[in-house]
Amino acid sequence: MMRKLFFFFLLTPLTLFAQLDDECRISLKELSHTEGQPGSQLVLYGTWGPSQGRKIPVINRGGMNTLEVLSWSPTVIETRIPHDLPPGDYKVGVYCKALKGATRSSGFRSFTILSGFSKTVDSQKAKKAPSQEPPVSSPTSSTNGSSALEDFLNKFGISDFHFEDYWYYLFLLLLIPMFRAKEIAPPSLKDYQTPQQQSPQQQFTGWKDTVAGNPFTVEQYSEEYITVEIDLPPSLNFRAEIDTQTSTSVPKQIEEEAIQIFALGAVYLDVNHNTNRIAAEFPLENGALTRTEAKRIASSLVAMKKKIS
């Protein structure tokens, strides 16, 4: 009760109607393909508006990577994938403008970056490799007082090999088994912990669930926020955008649910403002959401949806 009163007095100085600044209203329907190589072209189909303006097409995985825009039309964006992206699974979409927060976007679709190396390169290198002529063996010199070692080398056609010129490298080769023996030592608990300590930051894996028969999605669209969202009908006229950092006002119609969502840790709320959905953002620095926490948030989003529908 006290927590609700705190947020009530925090939000009441704000005006009663939502401030609707630069409306974006973009939507990603599909991609021309779902996998490709770095540097290849990718087409985004959807609703984009007559010009690009401040909109930013991106291909993200943990951080933001900008797609090069080749052409722009109200329904089609032709882009080029950056040449330096490593292989893996990415999210493709369009941000409304260069602001922190992922819900100011068209929504995202999955895309897989394949390895940029072609098998034909290795085959061409193989064709260009100079052919090795069989070594010409020296005439045996056993009849001329050659040593047993020279006879052995002559037998395999390597009589021109001189150990005195390569003794240092042969000595290093003899040391390799000693180092290999240390590498294949019996595994210990420390061996299993070391890769985890040196591995890069783990990628968040989104998931979907339902609450009271209503589907909702939990996804990470940027490296700073986790988003919980539900879809809205396309014909809905109600719109609102609430950002605690910029003190955007809260409509009275959804004030109670908004207070509940911000009390659960949200910092931004999009209600049919940029896309046809209700989306709440939570800082990733506070930790990933559990399924129980996500369902509590989704319940408030569903209650808000019923009030504005």
Secondary structure as GFF3:
##gff-version 3
##sequence-region A 1 309
A	DSSP	alpha_helix	2	11	.	.	.	ID=ss1
A	DSSP	beta_strand	27	31	.	.	.	ID=ss2
A	DSSP	beta_strand	35	36	.	.	.	ID=ss3
A	DSSP	beta_strand	41	47	.	.	.	ID=ss4
A	DSSP	beta_strand	56	60	.	.	.	ID=ss5
A	DSSP	beta_strand	68	72	.	.	.	ID=ss6
A	DSSP	beta_strand	76	80	.	.	.	ID=ss7
A	DSSP	beta_strand	88	95	.	.	.	ID=ss8
A	DSSP	beta_strand	109	113	.	.	.	ID=ss9
A	DSSP	alpha_helix	119	128	.	.	.	ID=ss10
A	DSSP	three_ten_helix	142	144	.	.	.	ID=ss11
A	DSSP	alpha_helix	148	155	.	.	.	ID=ss12
A	DSSP	alpha_helix	163	183	.	.	.	ID=ss13
A	DSSP	alpha_helix	189	198	.	.	.	ID=ss14
A	DSSP	beta_strand	207	211	.	.	.	ID=ss15
A	DSSP	beta_strand	214	219	.	.	.	ID=ss16
A	DSSP	beta_strand	225	231	.	.	.	ID=ss17
A	DSSP	beta_strand	240	243	.	.	.	ID=ss18
A	DSSP	three_ten_helix	252	254	.	.	.	ID=ss19
A	DSSP	alpha_helix	255	263	.	.	.	ID=ss20
A	DSSP	beta_strand	268	271	.	.	.	ID=ss21
A	DSSP	beta_strand	277	283	.	.	.	ID=ss22
A	DSSP	three_ten_helix	284	286	.	.	.	ID=ss23
A	DSSP	alpha_helix	291	308	.	.	.	ID=ss24
###
